[in-house]
């Protein structure tokens, strides 16, 4: 058992990433990081070790449209942007990496928005 919540989150994150590596095949990974005041999403090609597309609430184009970066509306907007950028890079299928977070709230809102935008996972 982990000594604190940060260590527990890191353990959960490594467990999720291990399962993804075992089962995902050649698909890139849609990684989500959620902080108190912002949310970030990246599409990562693990074979080449590079980021293909990224979106976050820190971007000026997203920041002007939202009141706060730490709510579901912001997560929905980031999901739309990441799906749009993935389609521009000719990526339709990804595997979802929720990190150490539970799949509810802002993480689920981002995932649902990315699915509506055209990503399949």
SULVEN-V291162 format. One record per backbone hydrogen bond with DSSP energy under -1.0 kcal/mol. CO is the residue of the C=O (numbers start at 1). NH is the residue of the N-H. Records with the same first field share a line. If there is no record, write none. Layout:
BEGIN
CO: NH ; NH
END
This chain:
BEGIN
4: 8
5: 9
6: 10
7: 11
8: 12
9: 13
10: 14
11: 15
12: 16
13: 17
14: 18
15: 19
16: 20
17: 21
18: 22
19: 23
20: 24
24: 27
28: 95
29: 44
30: 97
31: 42
33: 40
38: 35
39: 57
40: 33
41: 55
42: 31
43: 52 ; 53
44: 29
45: 49 ; 50
50: 45
53: 43
55: 41
56: 59
59: 63
60: 64
62: 65
71: 75
72: 76
73: 77
74: 78
75: 79
76: 80
77: 81
78: 82
79: 83
80: 84
81: 85
82: 86
83: 87
84: 88
85: 89
86: 91
87: 90
92: 120
95: 30
97: 32
98: 101
102: 104
104: 107
105: 109
106: 110
107: 111
108: 112
109: 113
110: 114
111: 115
112: 116
113: 117
114: 119
115: 118
120: 94
END
